[in-house]
Amino acid sequence: MTGYFAWHELMVPDPEAATRFYGTVTGWGTRDASTPDQPYTLLTAGDRPAAGLLPLKQADMAKGALPGWVGHILVDDVDATLARATALGGVVHVPPRSIGIGRFAVLGDPQGAVFAIFAGTLPEPQPIGTPGHVGWNELAAADWPAAFDFYATLFGWQRAEAVDIGPLGTYQTFRLGGPAIGGMFNKPDAIPRPFWCFYIAVGDIDAAAGRVREAGGQIVNGPMAVPGEAWVLQGFDPQGAFFALLGTRATP
């Protein structure tokens, strides 16, 4: 079904170092999926592709690109969706390109958060909470109601539960005809720009936190409890990419 985050990719200067870090933290394996024009690594959970990894070129970093994760939202028509997005105030970072399995483009929403759109063939999405797969998609926005209107117009998202998160205001979850698939809120002023964050399901959150530290990552928030008897943490990998984990805790 279109409108879902169907794929997630990590771009970093040193892909081999990233495979070691995330392999330690999440248990991901790897599978080479390079083409003559583009090095590409599939990060795998068991025998299933879970995410993608590609090198961030120095030339792109010189233009301001940073290591990080990008989520791909499945659409019927990349070019038509891009036209609607720009009419709503979005910007184009990577114009539409065709690859072997489909067509994609990378955009920024009107507040600056980066996301991708994709039309084509992608692995079957796994149920939320499946270990080794992204289980939650979260937007830290400058103005979440305006951001929600943008994405709802483009992708048909619907408001689900709204949660009071104290000084940060409202955490609005969203869905697409079924269970909630993500949430959005107004970022703290200390965070310089809006961004999407993706939570990888890992099982026991405390064990995962230990693996993050052992592998050279930095935890900046958590582990902390969230609704649904789940626990999360957020941090930076050794190359500066922001990441998040979703898990459980045996004893509160």
C-alpha positions in Angstrom: 0.0 0.0 0.0 1.3 3.5 -0.8 1.9 6.1 1.8 4.0 3.9 4.1 7.7 4.2 5.0 8.7 1.2 2.9 12.5 1.5 3.1 15.2 3.1 5.2 18.8 4.0 4.1 21.9 5.1 5.9 24.5 7.3 4.2 27.9 7.6 5.9 31.5 8.2 4.7 32.7 4.8 5.8 30.1 2.1 5.0 32.4 -0.7 6.3 32.6 0.9 9.7 28.9 1.3 9.7 28.3 -2.4 9.1 30.5 -3.2 12.1 28.7 -0.8 14.4 25.1 -1.7 13.4 26.0 -5.4 13.1 27.1 -5.3 16.7 24.1 -3.2 17.9 21.3 -4.8 15.9 22.7 -8.1 14.7 22.4 -7.0 11.0 24.2 -9.0 8.4 25.1 -7.7 5.0 24.5 -8.5 1.4 26.2 -6.8 -1.5 23.7 -5.1 -3.9 26.1 -2.8 -5.8 25.6 -1.8 -9.4 28.4 -0.7 -11.7 27.5 2.9 -10.9 26.7 2.7 -7.2 28.1 0.8 -4.3 25.2 -0.5 -2.2 24.9 -2.8 0.8 21.7 -4.5 2.0 21.6 -4.7 5.8 19.8 -7.9 6.6 17.9 -9.3 9.6 18.2 -13.0 9.2 17.4 -13.7 5.5 15.3 -10.5 5.0 16.6 -7.1 3.8 16.0 -4.6 6.6 17.7 -1.4 5.4 20.2 0.0 2.9 23.7 1.4 3.2 25.6 3.6 0.8 28.6 5.8 0.9 28.3 9.6 1.5 30.7 11.2 -0.9 33.1 13.9 0.3 31.8 16.2 -2.5 28.3 16.0 -1.1 29.6 16.6 2.4 31.4 19.7 1.2 28.0 20.9 0.0 26.5 20.4 3.5 25.3 16.8 3.4 25.6 15.1 6.7 25.7 11.4 7.7 22.3 10.1 8.5 19.2 8.0 7.8 16.6 8.7 5.2 13.1 7.1 5.0 11.5 6.2 1.7 7.7 6.6 1.4 6.1 4.4 -1.2 4.1 6.2 -3.9 2.4 5.3 -7.2 4.1 8.0 -9.2 7.3 9.7 -8.1 7.1 12.6 -10.6 3.5 13.4 -9.8 4.1 13.2 -6.1 7.1 15.4 -6.4 5.0 18.0 -8.3 2.4 18.0 -5.5 5.1 18.3 -2.8 6.7 21.3 -4.4 3.3 22.9 -4.9 2.8 22.5 -1.1 6.2 24.1 -0.3 8.5 21.1 -0.4 12.0 21.4 -2.0 13.9 18.9 -4.2 17.3 17.7 -3.0 17.7 14.8 -5.5 15.5 15.0 -8.7 13.7 11.8 -9.8 16.1 9.0 -10.8 15.3 5.5 -12.2 17.2 2.5 -10.8 16.8 -1.2 -11.5 13.9 -1.7 -9.0 12.1 1.5 -9.4 12.3 5.3 -9.3 13.0 7.7 -6.4 13.6 11.3 -5.4 14.8 13.0 -2.2 12.9 16.0 -0.9 12.7 18.4 2.0 9.4 19.2 3.6 8.5 22.9 4.0 10.2 23.0 7.4 13.4 21.3 6.2 13.0 17.7 7.2 14.4 15.3 4.6 12.6 12.3 3.2 12.5 10.2 0.0 9.7 8.9 -2.2 9.9 5.7 -4.1 7.8 3.8 -6.7 8.7 0.3 -7.5 9.5 -3.0 -5.9 10.7 -3.1 -2.3 10.9 -6.0 0.4 7.7 -6.9 2.1 7.3 -4.7 5.2 7.5 -6.5 8.5 5.1 -6.0 11.5 6.0 -3.2 13.9 8.4 -4.4 16.5 9.9 -7.2 14.4 13.6 -7.4 15.6 16.0 -5.9 13.2 13.5 -3.8 11.4 12.5 -0.2 11.7 9.5 -0.2 14.0 8.6 3.5 14.3 9.0 6.7 12.2 9.2 10.0 14.1 9.3 13.6 13.0 10.8 16.4 15.1 9.2 19.4 13.5 9.2 23.1 13.9 5.4 23.2 13.7 3.9 19.7 13.8 0.3 20.6 12.9 1.6 22.3 9.7 3.9 19.4 9.0 1.0 16.9 9.5 -1.1 18.8 7.0 1.7 18.6 4.4 2.2 14.8 4.8 -1.5 14.1 5.1 -2.2 15.9 1.8 0.6 14.0 0.1 0.2 10.5 1.5 -3.3 10.3 3.1 -2.0 10.0 6.7 -4.6 10.2 9.5 -4.2 11.4 13.0 -4.2 8.7 15.6 -3.6 9.1 19.4 -2.4 12.4 20.7 -0.2 12.1 23.8 0.7 15.0 26.3 4.5 15.0 26.6 4.8 17.8 29.1 7.0 20.8 28.2 7.3 19.6 24.6 3.5 19.8 24.2 1.7 17.2 22.1 3.0 14.0 20.5 0.7 13.2 17.6 0.8 9.7 16.3 -0.4 9.0 12.7 -1.6 6.0 10.8 -2.7 5.0 7.3 -5.9 3.1 7.8 -4.5 0.7 10.5 -2.3 0.9 13.6 -0.1 3.9 14.1 3.1 3.9 12.1 4.8 7.0 13.6 4.5 10.2 15.4 5.5 13.9 15.3 6.0 16.7 17.8 7.6 20.1 18.1 11.4 19.8 18.5 13.1 21.6 21.4 14.7 24.9 20.5 18.2 23.4 21.1 17.7 21.1 18.1 18.8 23.2 15.1 16.5 21.8 12.4 13.6 19.5 11.9 14.4 15.9 11.0 13.0 12.3 10.7 14.2 9.7 13.2 13.7 5.9 12.7 13.6 3.4 15.6 15.1 0.0 15.0 13.6 -2.8 17.0 16.3 -4.7 19.1 14.7 -6.7 21.8 16.1 -6.0 25.3 16.8 -2.2 25.4 19.4 -2.4 28.2 21.5 -5.1 26.4 21.3 -3.0 23.2 22.4 0.1 25.1 25.5 -1.8 26.3 26.3 -2.8 22.7 26.0 0.8 21.6 28.6 1.9 24.1 30.9 -1.0 23.4 30.8 -0.3 19.6 31.7 3.3 20.1 28.3 5.0 19.8 27.0 7.8 22.0 23.6 7.6 23.8 22.1 11.0 24.2 18.6 10.1 25.5 17.3 7.0 27.3 16.6 4.3 27.7 13.2 5.7 28.6 9.7 4.3 28.8 7.1 5.1 26.1 3.4 4.1 25.8 2.8 0.5 24.9 5.2 -0.9 27.5 8.1 -0.1 25.1 11.5 1.5 25.8 13.5 3.7 23.5 16.9 5.3 23.3 18.5 7.8 20.9 22.1 8.4 20.0 24.8 9.0 17.5 26.8 6.3 15.7 30.6 6.7 15.5 30.2 8.6 12.2 27.7 11.1 13.6 24.5 9.7 12.2 21.6 10.0 14.6 19.8 6.7 15.2 17.2 5.3 17.7 16.4 1.9 19.1 13.0 0.4 20.2 12.9 -2.4 22.7 11.5 -3.9 25.9 12.8 -4.2 29.4 12.4 -7.3 31.6 12.0 -5.3 34.8 11.0 -1.6 34.8 
